[in-house]
Structure formats: structure tokens, C-alpha cells
Amino acid sequence: MKKIDKLDISETTQLFCNVSFDGNKLRSKPGSVIGNTALIAGTTVGAGILGLPAVTLPSGVLPSTVLLIGVWLYTMLSGLLIAEVALNGMRYSGRANNGLLVMVESTLGKLGGRFGGGAYLFLHYALLIAYVSQGGEILISAVEKIWDIPHLPTWMGSTSFALIFGVILYLARDRFIEKLNSFFVAVVIASFVGLLLLSSTHVHSTALLSQNWSALPPALSVMLVALFFHNIVPVVVTQLEGDARKTRQSILVGSAIPLIMFLLWNVVILGSVTPAMLQNFSGNSSIFDPLQVLRAGDAGEWLGILVTVFSEFAIVTSFIGFFYGLQDLFRDMNLFVGNPTPRLPLVSLILFPPMSFSVINPNIFFTALDYAGTFSISILGGVIPALMAWRQRDKYKELNQSLVPGGKFILVIMIGIALSAIVLGNLK
């Protein structure tokens, strides 16, 4: 008998089958590439897109386009590293489903798991703070305009936003929330298409020519937030039954779709900003936010309405996703005694801190996005995936299947870029 020195996995496709009972029969239910591509794209397109125009405006369209493509390439490669770790982990452990934090602990040990868990917790709270703050501001501005009630307190917006959607998430069943979220996503897509079509008529060619490459660094952290999808990668690997080729295809296309959306968005929003808007800006924040000006109707009433609708519903869909992400994390941590976990204390723990921070500092949106991108996403979407792949490739050389070429050299580069993003974030 011929001795096998090394297992050849170069032709390995799927690792297992997703099966479930359909009546009295056991049926295979493999995930589709199209479905998982849409899952990644839907996860990526969220409220992070709202922070882009304010941070890309100082540098201009061309420099920000170059950086956005570079950040996409980086996040796509780090997503493939997470997929690689998930696929190889399935081979080693024989388990078909591992979450991101479980993967971190299994490859980097308990200390690495706690570090990753802390970054994961910080990310969710930072983004929930951003969403409650901005969602509340848009809500209160809409109320002032519709009912002609001037100068409502800013704390009313964030408090109302958190309470309205907190009560819905607390009382409603999961199936209702799923249908409601699907409706919100449809509104986001429809309003985004309308925005592109209407904004294209307001684009000023002179606004597209401005370039300031030195103003790029502050945009990096928000771009990392906007292109983050890594928490969903283990789910995609499981749904695609451990098929490396399908997983790679879903991540590549699923992350490229939001990139194209963001590039178009960046052009039409920055192109709609006129010098007069910049001169007349009198916002509460030191950051000039083009969307705030457009929502006020300075470039036309219908454009203002579409920007408002798109912004609010993009925030709500992201808010729902991160609410459930934090809820699952707290349940896994077994913070509360009882089975099932008591809902009111759990929901309060999720919503009260973001609502409190938003009331204390109503202009915290960009700060929260900046901290989320600088620290949490640089770690979760940069340092940790590279370290996990490094450890796994060293420990299990005979079974390892690499999805990212370049060996340890590319891993060192990715860690270096992530650490540079953290340093740049601290220098601002």
C-alpha cells in the first residue's frame, strides 16, 4: 500500500452538507453564492456610509476614491483570512459552525479571546452610540420640519430614537422584526437609487476637481467602519458548506458591490456641495457634514427628503443588526441568571449606555465612528485575522488551505497597516 505523507486538499470543495427535515424526509439545503453574496453586501451597506462624505470632502473625490479602493482591498483580504481560519478550523475540529470569537479563542488562546471579545464589545457599543446619536438628530430635525416646531432639545431625538426602536425590539417577535427589517432595507435601496438619479443633476464639475492628499488620514477609520463585514464571514462559510471556491467568490463580489455604491455615493454627494454651502455652514459640529446641509434642503427639497429617508432607514437597519449582535454576545456571556434570559435587563443593558452617551454629547456620531474604526475594526478586521492565520498555518501545515497568497510577508504587511491605522487615529 502506498504511504500518504501529506493530505492533498488542493481539490477539496465542500466539507459537509447542510441538511434538515422537510416533513418526513431529510433534505440537503446548501447555501447559494448569490444569497451569501447578498448577505455580505447587506451587512456592509449600513450607517457607515453616512459618515463618508464628511471625512472625504477635505481631500476631494480623486484622493478619497483611491483610498477607498485601497481600504476595500485590505478588508476583502482580511475577510478571506477569517474565511481561511474558519474553513481550516472545520477540518481540525470537525465542527461545522464556529463564531468569530470562538475562532479567536481556539487559535490565539484565552487571552486572545478576551482581547478579541473586548474589541467586539467596544465596536458594538461605539456603533450603537453613533446610530442613536445620528438617528435621533435626523428624527428630531424631521419632526421640526414637518410640524413646524423650532429648536427642540437635541436630547429628545436620541432618547426618542432609542425608546421607539427599543420598545419594538423588546415586544415584537423575531419573525416580525425580520419582515420589518426587510421593508426597511427595501426603503434604503429605493431611496439610494433615487438619490443617485436626482443628485446626478446637481453635480458641479468644479467640485470634483478639488484635491488635497494630505487630508486623507482622518478618512481611514470611517472607511474601515463602512466596509466592515467580517463578523458575518463564519456564517457564510457555514452556509456554503465549507466550500472554499464559493466562499472566496461570495466575499469578493459581496464586498465589491458596496464599494461601487460607496464610490458613486462619494462622487454625487461631494459633487453636490457648492462653495456657498461651505461659507454658510453654521452647524453645531466642527465637522462640515454635507448630508446635514443636503437634508436641510439647500440643494433642493426633494433631494433633502431623499437624503433624510435614506439616512434614517440606513441607520435603523444597522441599529437592528448590532442590537442583535450585542444581545447574542451577552447571552453567550451568561450575564443574567435564568432560562430563558430575562429580556428587560438585557435590552436595558444594550440600549441605556448608547442613549446616555448620545444625550450627554449629541454630536458624538463622528467621534464614535472614528473610535470604532481606529481601535475595534483595526483589531478585529486587521490584526486578529492575520495573527489567527499565522498561528494556524504554523500549527497545522499538513491540513492548511490558504485563501490569501503571499505567505507570512502579506500577514506582516496587514498587521503593519492595522497598527498604522491605530497610530494615525491617535495623532488626529
C-alpha positions as CSV (number, residue, x, y, z in Angstrom):
1,M,0.0,0.0,0.0
2,K,1.3,3.4,-0.9
3,K,2.1,5.6,2.0
4,I,0.5,9.1,2.2
5,D,2.9,11.6,3.6
6,K,0.7,14.6,3.3
7,L,-3.0,15.0,2.7
8,D,-3.7,16.8,-0.6
9,I,-6.6,19.2,-0.1
10,S,-6.0,21.4,-3.1
11,E,-9.1,19.9,-4.8
12,T,-11.3,20.0,-1.7
13,T,-14.7,21.6,-2.3
14,Q,-17.4,21.4,0.3
15,L,-16.6,19.9,3.7
16,F,-20.1,18.9,4.8
17,C,-23.8,19.1,3.9
18,N,-26.4,21.3,5.5
19,V,-29.4,19.0,6.0
20,S,-32.8,19.4,7.7
21,F,-36.1,17.6,8.0
22,D,-38.7,18.6,5.4
23,G,-41.8,16.8,6.6
24,N,-40.6,13.2,7.0
25,K,-37.7,13.5,4.6
26,L,-34.2,14.6,5.2
27,R,-33.2,17.1,2.6
28,S,-30.0,18.9,1.7
29,K,-30.2,22.7,1.9
30,P,-27.0,24.1,0.6
31,G,-26.5,27.9,0.7
32,S,-26.2,29.7,-2.6
33,V,-23.4,32.0,-3.7
34,I,-26.0,34.7,-4.7
35,G,-27.7,34.5,-1.3
36,N,-24.4,34.8,0.6
37,T,-23.1,37.5,-1.7
38,A,-26.2,39.5,-0.9
39,L,-25.7,38.7,2.9
40,I,-22.2,40.2,2.8
41,A,-23.3,43.2,0.7
42,G,-26.3,43.8,3.0
43,T,-24.2,43.6,6.1
44,T,-21.6,46.0,4.7
45,V,-24.0,48.7,3.5
46,G,-25.1,50.4,6.7
47,A,-24.9,53.6,8.5
48,G,-21.1,53.8,7.9
49,I,-21.9,55.2,4.5
50,L,-23.4,58.3,6.2
51,G,-20.0,59.3,7.7
52,L,-18.1,59.1,4.4
53,P,-18.9,62.5,2.8
54,A,-17.9,64.5,5.8
55,V,-14.4,62.8,6.0
56,T,-13.8,62.6,2.3
57,L,-14.8,66.2,1.4
58,P,-11.5,67.8,2.7
59,S,-9.4,65.5,0.4
60,G,-11.6,65.6,-2.6
61,V,-13.1,62.9,-4.9
62,L,-9.9,61.5,-6.6
63,P,-7.8,61.0,-3.4
64,S,-10.7,59.6,-1.4
65,T,-11.6,57.2,-4.3
66,V,-8.0,55.9,-4.3
67,L,-8.0,55.4,-0.5
68,L,-11.5,53.8,-0.6
69,I,-10.4,51.2,-3.1
70,G,-7.3,50.5,-1.1
71,V,-9.3,50.0,2.1
72,W,-11.7,47.7,0.2
73,L,-8.7,45.6,-0.9
74,Y,-7.5,45.4,2.7
75,T,-10.8,44.5,4.2
76,M,-11.5,41.9,1.4
77,L,-8.2,40.2,2.1
78,S,-8.8,40.2,5.9
79,G,-12.2,38.8,5.3
80,L,-10.6,36.0,3.2
81,L,-8.2,35.3,6.1
82,I,-11.2,34.9,8.5
83,A,-12.8,32.5,6.0
84,E,-9.5,30.6,5.8
85,V,-9.3,30.2,9.5
86,A,-13.0,29.1,9.6
87,L,-12.5,26.5,6.9
88,N,-9.4,25.1,8.4
89,G,-10.9,25.1,11.8
90,M,-13.7,22.9,10.5
91,R,-11.2,20.4,9.2
92,Y,-9.3,20.3,12.5
93,S,-12.3,20.3,14.9
94,G,-14.9,18.5,12.9
95,R,-17.5,21.2,13.9
96,A,-19.4,22.9,11.2
97,N,-20.2,26.2,12.9
98,N,-17.9,28.4,14.8
99,G,-18.5,32.1,15.6
100,L,-15.8,34.7,15.2
101,L,-14.9,35.0,18.9
102,V,-14.8,31.1,19.2
103,M,-12.4,31.1,16.4
104,V,-10.2,33.7,18.0
105,E,-10.0,31.8,21.3
106,S,-9.4,28.5,19.6
107,T,-6.4,29.8,17.7
108,L,-5.0,32.6,19.9
109,G,-5.9,31.2,23.3
110,K,-8.0,32.6,26.2
111,L,-6.0,35.8,26.4
112,G,-6.5,36.4,22.7
113,G,-10.2,35.5,23.0
114,R,-10.7,38.1,25.8
115,F,-8.8,40.7,23.8
116,G,-11.0,40.0,20.8
117,G,-14.1,39.9,22.9
118,G,-13.2,43.3,24.3
119,A,-12.7,44.8,20.8
120,Y,-16.0,43.2,19.7
121,L,-17.9,44.7,22.7
122,F,-16.4,48.1,22.2
123,L,-17.2,48.0,18.5
124,H,-20.9,47.3,19.1
125,Y,-21.3,49.9,21.8
126,A,-19.4,52.6,19.8
127,L,-21.6,52.0,16.7
128,L,-24.8,51.9,18.7
129,I,-23.8,55.2,20.2
130,A,-23.2,56.6,16.8
131,Y,-26.5,55.3,15.4
132,V,-28.6,56.5,18.3
133,S,-27.0,59.9,18.2
134,Q,-27.3,60.4,14.4
135,G,-30.7,58.7,14.2
136,G,-32.0,60.9,16.9
137,E,-30.7,64.0,15.2
138,I,-32.4,63.2,11.9
139,L,-35.6,62.2,13.7
140,I,-35.9,65.4,15.6
141,S,-35.0,67.5,12.5
142,A,-37.8,65.8,10.6
143,V,-40.3,66.5,13.4
144,E,-39.3,70.2,13.5
145,K,-39.7,70.5,9.8
146,I,-43.0,68.5,9.4
147,W,-44.8,70.1,12.4
148,D,-43.0,73.4,12.3
149,I,-41.7,73.1,15.8
150,P,-38.4,75.0,16.0
151,H,-35.5,74.4,18.3
152,L,-36.5,71.1,20.0
153,P,-33.9,69.9,22.6
154,T,-31.4,67.6,20.9
155,W,-31.7,65.0,23.7
156,M,-35.3,64.4,22.8
157,G,-34.1,63.0,19.4
158,S,-31.7,60.4,20.7
159,T,-34.0,59.4,23.6
160,S,-37.0,59.0,21.3
161,F,-35.0,57.0,18.7
162,A,-33.7,54.6,21.4
163,L,-37.1,54.2,23.1
164,I,-39.1,53.8,19.9
165,F,-36.9,51.1,18.4
166,G,-36.0,49.6,21.8
167,V,-39.7,49.0,22.6
168,I,-40.3,47.5,19.1
169,L,-37.3,45.1,19.6
170,Y,-38.4,44.3,23.1
171,L,-42.0,43.5,22.3
172,A,-42.0,42.1,18.8
173,R,-41.3,38.6,17.7
174,D,-38.3,37.7,15.6
175,R,-40.4,37.0,12.5
176,F,-42.0,40.4,12.7
177,I,-38.6,42.1,13.1
178,E,-37.3,40.2,10.2
179,K,-40.1,41.4,7.9
180,L,-39.9,44.9,9.3
181,N,-36.1,45.0,8.6
182,S,-36.7,43.6,5.1
183,F,-39.1,46.5,4.5
184,F,-36.5,49.0,5.8
185,V,-33.8,47.5,3.5
186,A,-36.2,47.9,0.5
187,V,-36.7,51.6,1.5
188,V,-32.9,52.1,1.8
189,I,-32.3,50.6,-1.7
190,A,-35.1,52.6,-3.3
191,S,-34.1,55.9,-1.7
192,F,-30.4,55.2,-2.6
193,V,-31.3,54.7,-6.3
194,G,-33.4,57.8,-6.2
195,L,-30.6,59.8,-4.6
196,L,-28.1,58.8,-7.2
197,L,-30.5,59.7,-10.0
198,L,-31.5,63.1,-8.5
199,S,-28.1,64.0,-7.2
200,S,-26.5,63.5,-10.6
201,T,-28.4,66.5,-11.8
202,H,-26.9,68.6,-9.0
203,V,-23.3,67.6,-9.5
204,H,-20.9,70.6,-10.2
205,S,-17.9,69.6,-12.2
206,T,-15.7,72.1,-10.4
207,A,-16.5,70.4,-7.1
208,L,-15.0,67.2,-8.4
209,L,-11.6,68.7,-9.2
210,S,-10.5,69.6,-5.7
211,Q,-7.6,67.5,-4.4
212,N,-5.8,67.5,-1.0
213,W,-3.9,64.3,-0.5
214,S,-2.7,65.3,3.0
215,A,-6.3,65.4,4.3
216,L,-6.7,61.6,3.7
217,P,-5.6,60.1,7.0
218,P,-8.7,61.2,9.0
219,A,-11.0,59.4,6.5
220,L,-9.3,56.0,7.1
221,S,-11.1,55.0,10.3
222,V,-14.6,55.8,8.9
223,M,-13.8,53.9,5.7
224,L,-12.9,50.9,7.8
225,V,-16.3,51.1,9.5
226,A,-18.1,51.5,6.2
227,L,-16.5,48.4,4.7
228,F,-16.6,46.1,7.7
229,F,-18.4,42.8,7.2
230,H,-16.1,40.4,9.0
231,N,-18.5,39.3,11.7
232,I,-20.7,37.6,9.1
233,V,-17.9,35.6,7.4
234,P,-18.2,32.5,9.7
235,V,-21.9,32.4,8.9
236,V,-21.2,32.5,5.2
237,V,-18.6,29.7,5.4
238,T,-21.2,27.5,7.2
239,Q,-24.0,28.2,4.8
240,L,-21.8,27.4,1.9
241,E,-20.9,24.1,3.5
242,G,-17.2,24.8,3.8
243,D,-16.7,25.3,0.0
244,A,-13.6,27.4,-0.4
245,R,-14.3,28.4,-4.0
246,K,-17.8,29.6,-3.3
247,T,-16.7,31.4,-0.1
248,R,-14.0,33.3,-1.9
249,Q,-16.4,34.3,-4.7
250,S,-19.1,35.5,-2.2
251,I,-16.6,37.6,-0.3
252,L,-15.0,39.1,-3.4
253,V,-18.3,40.0,-5.1
254,G,-20.2,40.7,-1.9
255,S,-17.7,43.3,-0.7
256,A,-17.2,44.8,-4.2
257,I,-20.9,45.7,-4.5
258,P,-20.8,48.1,-1.5
259,L,-17.5,49.5,-2.8
260,I,-19.2,50.5,-6.1
261,M,-22.1,52.0,-4.2
262,F,-19.8,54.0,-1.9
263,L,-17.8,55.3,-4.9
264,L,-20.9,56.5,-6.7
265,W,-22.2,58.0,-3.4
266,N,-19.0,59.8,-2.8
267,V,-19.0,61.4,-6.2
268,V,-22.6,62.6,-6.2
269,I,-22.6,63.9,-2.7
270,L,-19.3,65.7,-2.9
271,G,-20.2,67.0,-6.3
272,S,-23.4,68.5,-4.9
273,V,-21.5,70.7,-2.4
274,T,-21.1,74.2,-3.6
275,P,-18.8,76.9,-2.2
276,A,-21.8,78.8,-0.9
277,M,-22.8,75.8,1.2
278,L,-19.4,75.8,2.8
279,Q,-19.5,79.5,3.5
280,N,-23.0,79.4,5.0
281,F,-22.3,76.4,7.2
282,S,-23.3,77.1,10.8
283,G,-23.7,73.6,12.3
284,N,-23.2,72.6,15.9
285,S,-20.3,70.3,15.0
286,S,-16.8,71.5,13.9
287,I,-17.1,68.9,11.1
288,F,-18.8,70.1,7.9
289,D,-21.3,67.3,7.1
290,P,-22.6,67.6,3.5
291,L,-25.5,65.3,4.3
292,Q,-26.7,67.7,7.1
293,V,-26.7,70.5,4.6
294,L,-28.5,68.5,1.9
295,R,-31.1,67.2,4.4
296,A,-31.9,70.9,5.2
297,G,-32.9,71.3,1.5
298,D,-30.0,73.6,0.4
299,A,-29.7,71.7,-2.8
300,G,-33.4,71.2,-3.4
301,E,-36.4,70.0,-1.4
302,W,-36.8,66.5,-3.0
303,L,-33.1,65.8,-2.6
304,G,-33.3,66.8,1.0
305,I,-36.2,64.4,1.6
306,L,-34.5,61.5,-0.1
307,V,-31.3,62.1,1.9
308,T,-33.3,62.2,5.1
309,V,-35.2,59.0,4.3
310,F,-32.1,57.1,3.2
311,S,-30.1,58.3,6.2
312,E,-32.7,57.4,8.8
313,F,-33.5,53.9,7.4
314,A,-29.8,53.1,6.8
315,I,-29.2,53.8,10.5
316,V,-32.2,51.8,11.6
317,T,-31.2,48.7,9.7
318,S,-27.7,48.9,11.1
319,F,-29.0,49.6,14.6
320,I,-31.2,46.4,14.5
321,G,-28.2,44.3,13.3
322,F,-25.9,45.5,16.0
323,F,-28.6,45.3,18.6
324,Y,-29.0,41.6,17.9
325,G,-25.2,41.1,17.7
326,L,-24.7,42.6,21.2
327,Q,-27.7,40.6,22.5
328,D,-26.2,37.3,21.4
329,L,-22.8,38.3,22.9
330,F,-24.4,39.0,26.3
331,R,-26.4,35.7,26.2
332,D,-23.2,33.8,25.4
333,M,-21.5,35.5,28.4
334,N,-24.3,34.3,30.7
335,L,-24.6,37.7,32.5
336,F,-28.1,37.0,33.7
337,V,-29.5,34.2,35.8
338,G,-32.5,32.4,34.3
339,N,-33.5,30.4,31.3
340,P,-34.6,32.0,29.0
341,T,-32.5,35.1,29.7
342,P,-34.7,37.9,31.1
343,R,-35.5,40.3,28.3
344,L,-35.9,43.7,30.1
345,P,-32.5,43.7,31.9
346,L,-30.8,42.5,28.7
347,V,-32.4,45.2,26.5
348,S,-31.7,47.9,29.1
349,L,-28.0,46.9,29.2
350,I,-27.9,47.2,25.4
351,L,-29.7,50.5,25.0
352,F,-29.1,52.6,28.1
353,P,-25.4,53.2,27.6
354,P,-25.7,54.4,23.9
355,M,-28.7,56.6,24.8
356,S,-26.9,58.1,27.8
357,F,-23.8,59.0,25.8
358,S,-25.9,60.4,23.0
359,V,-27.8,62.6,25.5
360,I,-24.6,63.9,27.1
361,N,-22.9,64.6,23.7
362,P,-25.4,64.9,20.8
363,N,-22.5,65.5,18.3
364,I,-20.8,62.2,19.1
365,F,-21.6,60.5,15.8
366,F,-18.3,61.1,14.0
367,T,-16.3,60.6,17.2
368,A,-17.9,57.2,17.8
369,L,-17.3,56.1,14.2
370,D,-13.7,57.2,14.4
371,Y,-13.0,55.3,17.6
372,A,-14.8,52.2,16.2
373,G,-12.7,52.2,13.1
374,T,-9.4,53.2,14.7
375,F,-9.4,50.6,17.5
376,S,-12.1,47.8,17.2
377,I,-12.1,47.3,13.4
378,S,-8.3,47.7,13.0
379,I,-8.0,44.9,15.6
380,L,-11.0,42.7,14.6
381,G,-10.6,43.2,10.8
382,G,-6.8,43.5,10.7
383,V,-4.5,42.4,13.5
384,I,-6.5,39.4,14.7
385,P,-7.3,37.7,11.3
386,A,-3.6,37.9,10.3
387,L,-2.5,36.5,13.7
388,M,-5.0,33.7,13.5
389,A,-3.9,32.7,10.0
390,W,-0.3,32.9,11.1
391,R,-0.8,30.6,14.1
392,Q,-3.0,28.2,12.2
393,R,-0.5,27.9,9.2
394,D,2.3,27.1,11.6
395,K,0.4,24.7,13.8
396,Y,-1.4,22.6,11.1
397,K,0.8,22.8,8.0
398,E,-0.4,19.4,6.6
399,L,-4.1,20.3,6.6
400,N,-3.9,24.1,5.9
401,Q,-5.6,25.6,2.8
402,S,-4.6,29.2,2.2
403,L,-7.1,31.6,0.6
404,V,-4.7,34.6,0.7
405,P,-1.4,34.3,-1.2
406,G,1.9,35.8,-0.1
407,G,2.7,33.7,2.9
408,K,3.8,35.5,6.1
409,F,5.0,38.5,4.2
410,I,1.4,39.6,3.4
411,L,0.4,38.9,7.0
412,V,3.1,41.2,8.3
413,I,2.0,43.9,5.9
414,M,-1.6,43.6,7.0
415,I,-0.7,43.8,10.7
416,G,1.6,46.8,10.0
417,I,-1.3,48.6,8.2
418,A,-3.7,47.9,11.1
419,L,-1.2,49.2,13.6
420,S,-0.5,52.3,11.4
421,A,-4.3,53.0,11.4
422,I,-4.3,52.9,15.2
423,V,-1.3,55.3,15.4
424,L,-2.9,57.7,12.9
425,G,-6.1,57.6,14.8
426,N,-4.3,58.7,18.0
427,L,-2.4,61.5,16.2
428,K,-5.6,63.3,15.0
